Amino acid sequence: KNEVEQSPQNLTAQEGEFITINCSYSVGISALHWLQQHPGGGIVSLFMLSSGKKKHGRLIATINIQEKHSSLHITASHPRDSAVYICAAEEGGSQGNLIFGKGTKLSVKP
Amino acid sequence: EPEVTQTPSHQVTQMGQEVILRCVPISNHLYFYWYRQILGQKVEFLVSFYNNEISEKSEIFDDQFSVERPDGSNFTLKIRSTKLEDSAMYFCASEDYNYGYTFGSGTRLTVV
């Protein structure tokens, strides 16, 4: 069974800092998802990637398939980035059966 | 931007009662999913639904649970005879193969 581990569990940053959140998984996957969960509980999909790198605004997600590792980077962090960031692994042959990490709680101070 | 809509946002029910959680997925999406998150815990997969039938389900999704798409737009999760441990946030999601998943804002179910 795939295990998804995230680090750190909690992260506090000053506004403007560059932030990295890491995710590792134990078996091969077809896709890796990065999600954002706001204090109200709603989940927003940020990225779905199976190789390489994707960028959207100040967010960058990378994945190394050989090392079974992915990172989410936030450049020029802002207090509105404060949320829980969750990575989720989607195994090959699975549809929707995502294995979720515990999440990284990010707090960006002004 | 298209949204996945879930209703109600919060439901309180008595233990043993049946509840129906409703979702309206994005209209041209073909895959629909339910997930749950018990307070303070990871999000967990419940079930996948495609072409009007369940395509995959987790161990959590036992006979107490059922899903259906009764009218081509709504996607419902029914929980029969609710238990205290069913208290959780339930998320619906739909998927476009090219653009990924869109999640609803969730229904917080409280069983008392």
Interface residues (C-beta under 8 A of the other chain):
Chain A: H33 L35 G40 G41 G42 I43 V44 S45 F47 M48 I86 A88 S94 Q95 G96 N97 L98 I99 F100 G101 K102 G103
Chain B: Y31 Y33 Y35 Q37 K42 V43 E44 F45 V47 S48 Y50 S55 E56 S58 M89 F91 A93 E95 G100 Y101 T102 F103 G104 S105 G106 R108
